[in-house]
Every structure is written in C-alpha cells, then in structure tokens.
Amino acid sequence: MWWHIACDALNRGRRLQIEYGGYSRIVEVHAVGTSTAGNPVVRAWQVRCTKPGGDGCWRLFRLDKTWRYVITNEASQAPRSGYNPNDADIAVIRCRV
C-alpha cells in the first residue's frame, strides 16, 4: 500500500478498507510513517476486532503487507480515545491526526 492512500483517507476523514493477513478490515487511520524497524506502517483503529465482544482495537499495520485498499464513504471517528500522536513505534511520521 502506498502511504499516500492512507494519508488521503485520514485527510478526507474517511475509513479505509484494507486486505491484511488474509482478511478484509475497515480501519480509521490515525498516523502513517516509518517504523523504528524501517518498515512503512499505519497506526489505525480497526473498527471490528476478533477479541471478545468484537469491539474496535488499536493496530499497527505494515503497509508492505497490505493490499486492496479502498477509501470508503464511511466517516472516520478519528481521533479515537487512546490515540497517542507521539507514537513510539513510528520513527518518521508522514501524516497524522
């Protein structure tokens, strides 16, 4: 996934649909950049998770492991509670809430 698609979703206030780990996921982008390990990443709120209750959860997705990304017409609710704009896992930030 190119970082600019994730930043575009963030800037437009829209959710992003991605394919990651063999599953389709709907996320709300909060920050996009390069991880401390040098990988392109996105810090996102995954709208539905597999944890009990199926509530949303925070995830750090590697952009080089995602495919099929679509900016949806659904409004993002970013920033979500618990968002840290000084994310220690992202060394270089390209865009953020």
MDTraj code that builds the backbone (N, CA, C; nanometers):
import mdtraj as md
import numpy as np

residues = "MET TRP TRP HIS ILE ALA CYS ASP ALA LEU ASN ARG GLY ARG ARG LEU GLN ILE GLU TYR GLY GLY TYR SER ARG ILE VAL GLU VAL HIS ALA VAL GLY THR SER THR ALA GLY ASN PRO VAL VAL ARG ALA TRP GLN VAL ARG CYS THR LYS PRO GLY GLY ASP GLY CYS TRP ARG LEU PHE ARG LEU ASP LYS THR TRP ARG TYR VAL ILE THR ASN GLU ALA SER GLN ALA PRO ARG SER GLY TYR ASN PRO ASN ASP ALA ASP ILE ALA VAL ILE ARG CYS ARG VAL".split()
xyz = np.array([
    [0.0844, -0.1180, 0.0000],
    [0.0000, 0.0000, 0.0000],
    [0.0881, 0.1232, 0.0000],
    [0.0525, 0.2166, -0.0770],
    [0.1268, 0.3423, -0.0784],
    [0.0792, 0.4282, 0.0369],
    [0.1711, 0.4932, 0.1035],
    [0.1379, 0.5743, 0.2203],
    [0.0406, 0.6856, 0.1865],
    [0.0454, 0.7363, 0.0628],
    [-0.0404, 0.8498, 0.0288],
    [-0.1889, 0.8141, 0.0292],
    [-0.2246, 0.6891, 0.0044],
    [-0.3657, 0.6489, 0.0096],
    [-0.4154, 0.6555, 0.1541],
    [-0.3349, 0.6075, 0.2477],
    [-0.3716, 0.6134, 0.3890],
    [-0.3810, 0.7584, 0.4364],
    [-0.2874, 0.8425, 0.3945],
    [-0.2919, 0.9845, 0.4322],
    [-0.4128, 1.0534, 0.3697],
    [-0.4477, 1.0146, 0.2479],
    [-0.5647, 1.0723, 0.1825],
    [-0.6921, 1.0380, 0.2599],
    [-0.7054, 0.9124, 0.3034],
    [-0.8211, 0.8719, 0.3838],
    [-0.8266, 0.9531, 0.5128],
    [-0.7123, 0.9683, 0.5783],
    [-0.7055, 1.0459, 0.7020],
    [-0.7476, 1.1904, 0.6760],
    [-0.6908, 1.2530, 0.5749],
    [-0.7197, 1.3933, 0.5451],
    [-0.8639, 1.4166, 0.5023],
    [-0.9249, 1.3162, 0.4398],
    [-1.0647, 1.3282, 0.3964],
    [-1.1637, 1.2884, 0.5060],
    [-1.1113, 1.2364, 0.6187],
    [-1.1979, 1.1959, 0.7296],
    [-1.2813, 1.0731, 0.6957],
    [-1.2218, 0.9801, 0.6198],
    [-1.2919, 0.8589, 0.5764],
    [-1.2221, 0.7347, 0.6294],
    [-1.3002, 0.6279, 0.6409],
    [-1.2437, 0.4976, 0.6771],
    [-1.1761, 0.4363, 0.5551],
    [-1.0842, 0.3443, 0.5826],
    [-1.0084, 0.2771, 0.4784],
    [-1.0323, 0.1271, 0.4889],
    [-1.0606, 0.0637, 0.3762],
    [-1.0740, -0.0824, 0.3724],
    [-0.9434, -0.1379, 0.3188],
    [-0.8855, -0.2329, 0.3932],
    [-0.7602, -0.2949, 0.3510],
    [-0.7743, -0.4467, 0.3573],
    [-0.6885, -0.5139, 0.2844],
    [-0.6735, -0.6589, 0.2951],
    [-0.5407, -0.6802, 0.3669],
    [-0.5456, -0.7513, 0.4784],
    [-0.4268, -0.7719, 0.5610],
    [-0.4386, -0.9068, 0.6306],
    [-0.3371, -0.9876, 0.6178],
    [-0.3372, -1.1183, 0.6834],
    [-0.4480, -1.2101, 0.6350],
    [-0.4894, -1.1924, 0.5103],
    [-0.5928, -1.2775, 0.4534],
    [-0.7352, -1.2345, 0.4843],
    [-0.7516, -1.1186, 0.5496],
    [-0.8843, -1.0706, 0.5872],
    [-0.9056, -0.9271, 0.5407],
    [-1.0311, -0.8961, 0.5119],
    [-1.0697, -0.7587, 0.4818],
    [-1.0942, -0.6876, 0.6137],
    [-1.0387, -0.5686, 0.6281],
    [-1.0517, -0.4937, 0.7524],
    [-1.0910, -0.3492, 0.7221],
    [-1.1721, -0.2912, 0.8084],
    [-1.2065, -0.1499, 0.7987],
    [-1.1337, -0.0783, 0.9118],
    [-1.0573, 0.0240, 0.8754],
    [-0.9760, 0.0946, 0.9742],
    [-0.9958, 0.2453, 0.9637],
    [-0.9647, 0.3119, 1.0730],
    [-0.9601, 0.4574, 1.0776],
    [-0.8142, 0.4970, 1.0992],
    [-0.7554, 0.5582, 1.0000],
    [-0.6139, 0.5943, 1.0024],
    [-0.5911, 0.7083, 1.1013],
    [-0.4878, 0.6925, 1.1846],
    [-0.4508, 0.7962, 1.2802],
    [-0.3103, 0.8502, 1.2541],
    [-0.2190, 0.7645, 1.2063],
    [-0.0828, 0.8073, 1.1756],
    [-0.0225, 0.7136, 1.0710],
    [0.0583, 0.7719, 0.9836],
    [0.1247, 0.6958, 0.8775],
    [0.2714, 0.7361, 0.8783],
    [0.3601, 0.6377, 0.8647],
    [0.5021, 0.6707, 0.8617],
    [0.5896, 0.5483, 0.8476],
    [0.7086, 0.5598, 0.9045],
    [0.8076, 0.4529, 0.9005],
    [0.8346, 0.4068, 1.0431],
    [0.8296, 0.2761, 1.0635],
    [0.8504, 0.2216, 1.1978],
    [0.9958, 0.2344, 1.2402],
    [1.0204, 0.2066, 1.3663],
    [1.1574, 0.2091, 1.4177],
    [1.2426, 0.1009, 1.3517],
    [1.1779, -0.0026, 1.2944],
    [1.2493, -0.1087, 1.2221],
    [1.2672, -0.0743, 1.0739],
    [1.2161, 0.0416, 1.0313],
    [1.2335, 0.0848, 0.8925],
    [1.1231, 0.0415, 0.7976],
    [1.0116, -0.0076, 0.8494],
    [0.9003, -0.0533, 0.7653],
    [0.7929, 0.0548, 0.7526],
    [0.7277, 0.0633, 0.6364],
    [0.6166, 0.1565, 0.6224],
    [0.4973, 0.1046, 0.7025],
    [0.4382, 0.1916, 0.7867],
    [0.3320, 0.1473, 0.8770],
    [0.2186, 0.2490, 0.8851],
    [0.1063, 0.2009, 0.9337],
    [-0.0072, 0.2866, 0.9656],
    [-0.0596, 0.2467, 1.1031],
    [-0.0772, 0.3458, 1.1899],
    [-0.1413, 0.3230, 1.3197],
    [-0.2887, 0.3517, 1.2963],
    [-0.3708, 0.2519, 1.3228],
    [-0.5124, 0.2645, 1.2911],
    [-0.5998, 0.2015, 1.3976],
    [-0.7208, 0.2514, 1.4032],
    [-0.8251, 0.1909, 1.4846],
    [-0.8979, 0.0938, 1.3939],
    [-0.8904, -0.0361, 1.4241],
    [-0.9630, -0.1361, 1.3468],
    [-1.1051, -0.1389, 1.4020],
    [-1.2012, -0.1111, 1.3161],
    [-1.3393, -0.0925, 1.3597],
    [-1.3960, -0.2165, 1.4271],
    [-1.3686, -0.3338, 1.3741],
    [-1.4139, -0.4587, 1.4364],
    [-1.2929, -0.5506, 1.4526],
    [-1.2780, -0.6037, 1.5734],
    [-1.1661, -0.6941, 1.6020],
    [-1.2181, -0.8323, 1.6368],
    [-1.1262, -0.9256, 1.6453],
    [-1.1637, -1.0629, 1.6791],
    [-1.1636, -1.0873, 1.8289],
    [-1.1324, -0.9848, 1.9072],
    [-1.1338, -1.0027, 2.0529],
    [-1.2779, -1.0179, 2.1012],
    [-1.2985, -1.0682, 2.2215],
    [-1.4349, -1.0860, 2.2737],
    [-1.5160, -0.9565, 2.2655],
    [-1.6383, -0.9677, 2.2182],
    [-1.7248, -0.8520, 2.2039],
    [-1.7163, -0.7874, 2.0671],
    [-1.6088, -0.8152, 1.9941],
    [-1.5934, -0.7630, 1.8594],
    [-1.5762, -0.6131, 1.8501],
    [-1.5445, -0.5478, 1.9641],
    [-1.5243, -0.4040, 1.9617],
    [-1.3976, -0.3699, 1.8850],
    [-1.3795, -0.2429, 1.8564],
    [-1.2602, -0.1992, 1.7857],
    [-1.1350, -0.2134, 1.8699],
    [-1.0199, -0.1994, 1.8025],
    [-0.8922, -0.2098, 1.8722],
    [-0.7842, -0.1356, 1.7945],
    [-0.6792, -0.0986, 1.8636],
    [-0.5643, -0.0331, 1.8016],
    [-0.4758, -0.1369, 1.7355],
    [-0.4277, -0.1037, 1.6148],
    [-0.3373, -0.1927, 1.5425],
    [-0.2294, -0.1096, 1.4728],
    [-0.1134, -0.1686, 1.4582],
    [-0.0068, -0.1113, 1.3766],
    [0.0094, -0.2051, 1.2582],
    [-0.0298, -0.1598, 1.1400],
    [-0.0247, -0.2416, 1.0191],
    [0.0987, -0.2046, 0.9376],
    [0.1674, -0.3052, 0.8884],
    [0.2773, -0.2813, 0.7934],
    [0.2171, -0.2621, 0.6554],
    [0.2450, -0.1488, 0.5950],
    [0.1873, -0.1167, 0.4650],
    [0.2390, -0.2076, 0.3545],
    [0.3590, -0.2624, 0.3714],
    [0.4128, -0.3520, 0.2694],
    [0.3495, -0.4911, 0.2768],
    [0.2601, -0.5126, 0.3727],
    [0.1898, -0.6401, 0.3844],
    [0.0398, -0.6250, 0.3610],
    [-0.0022, -0.5084, 0.3137],
    [-0.1431, -0.4846, 0.2837],
    [-0.1636, -0.4815, 0.1334],
    [-0.2855, -0.5099, 0.0937],
    [-0.3223, -0.4978, -0.0474],
    [-0.4706, -0.4664, -0.0552],
    [-0.5168, -0.4295, -0.1723],
    [-0.6557, -0.3894, -0.1961],
    [-0.7021, -0.2885, -0.0927],
    [-0.6697, -0.1648, -0.1149],
    [-0.7037, -0.0562, -0.0237],
    [-0.8036, 0.0351, -0.0926],
    [-0.9128, 0.0625, -0.0236],
    [-1.0197, 0.1444, -0.0790],
    [-1.0624, 0.2465, 0.0262],
    [-1.0648, 0.3724, -0.0113],
    [-1.1190, 0.4742, 0.0769],
    [-1.2708, 0.4629, 0.0677],
    [-1.3354, 0.4409, 0.1807],
    [-1.4801, 0.4203, 0.1823],
    [-1.5533, 0.5537, 0.1947],
    [-1.6840, 0.5486, 0.1854],
    [-1.7674, 0.6669, 0.2082],
    [-1.8056, 0.6818, 0.3549],
    [-1.7603, 0.5888, 0.4393],
    [-1.7913, 0.5935, 0.5818],
    [-1.7011, 0.6956, 0.6513],
    [-1.7614, 0.7788, 0.7350],
    [-1.6848, 0.8795, 0.8080],
    [-1.6002, 0.8145, 0.9174],
    [-1.4771, 0.8602, 0.9284],
    [-1.3887, 0.8174, 1.0365],
    [-1.4267, 0.8930, 1.1633],
    [-1.4065, 0.8299, 1.2765],
    [-1.4312, 0.8955, 1.4039],
    [-1.2997, 0.9324, 1.4731],
    [-1.1930, 0.9429, 1.3945],
    [-1.0620, 0.9808, 1.4482],
    [-1.0658, 1.1268, 1.4931],
    [-0.9989, 1.1566, 1.6016],
    [-0.9165, 1.0673, 1.6815],
    [-0.9979, 0.9890, 1.7847],
    [-0.9649, 0.8636, 1.7956],
    [-1.0280, 0.7749, 1.8936],
    [-0.9581, 0.7903, 2.0284],
    [-1.0320, 0.7543, 2.1325],
    [-0.9764, 0.7566, 2.2673],
    [-0.8552, 0.6641, 2.2738],
    [-0.7505, 0.7104, 2.3359],
    [-0.6294, 0.6306, 2.3491],
    [-0.5253, 0.6589, 2.2428],
    [-0.5580, 0.7445, 2.1452],
    [-0.4611, 0.7767, 2.0405],
    [-0.3461, 0.8583, 2.0987],
    [-0.2248, 0.8209, 2.0631],
    [-0.1046, 0.8911, 2.1072],
    [-0.0354, 0.9503, 1.9846],
    [-0.0401, 1.0826, 1.9653],
    [0.0231, 1.1425, 1.8479],
    [0.1753, 1.1290, 1.8472],
    [0.2333, 1.0959, 1.9611],
    [0.3781, 1.0744, 1.9708],
    [0.4082, 0.9260, 1.9804],
    [0.3517, 0.8499, 1.8897],
    [0.3626, 0.7040, 1.8855],
    [0.5093, 0.6607, 1.8809],
    [0.5539, 0.5887, 1.9831],
    [0.6936, 0.5447, 1.9916],
    [0.7291, 0.4400, 1.8863],
    [0.6299, 0.3751, 1.8257],
    [0.6556, 0.2735, 1.7235],
    [0.6797, 0.3332, 1.5852],
    [0.6511, 0.4624, 1.5690],
    [0.6690, 0.5284, 1.4390],
    [0.7811, 0.6298, 1.4520],
    [0.8933, 0.6017, 1.3848],
    [1.0113, 0.6872, 1.3924],
    [0.9969, 0.8126, 1.3064],
    [0.9377, 0.7974, 1.1887],
    [0.9174, 0.9091, 1.0963],
    [0.7701, 0.9136, 1.0605],
    [0.7053, 1.0258, 1.0861],
    [0.5628, 1.0395, 1.0580],
    [0.5409, 1.1200, 0.9317],
    [0.4619, 1.0660, 0.8389],
    [0.4276, 1.1350, 0.7142],
    [0.3001, 1.2169, 0.7303],
    [0.2025, 1.1618, 0.8030],
    [0.0790, 1.2340, 0.8317],
    [0.0190, 1.1748, 0.9580],
    [-0.0604, 1.2533, 1.0274],
    [-0.1267, 1.2073, 1.1490],
    [-0.2421, 1.3001, 1.1826],
    [-0.3301, 1.2477, 1.2693],
    [-0.4437, 1.3274, 1.3156],
    [-0.3901, 1.4456, 1.3919],
])
top = md.Topology()
chain = top.add_chain()
for i, resn in enumerate(residues, 1):
    res = top.add_residue(resn, chain, resSeq=i)
    for name in ("N", "CA", "C"):
        top.add_atom(name, md.element.get_by_symbol(name[0]), res)
traj = md.Trajectory(xyz[None], top)
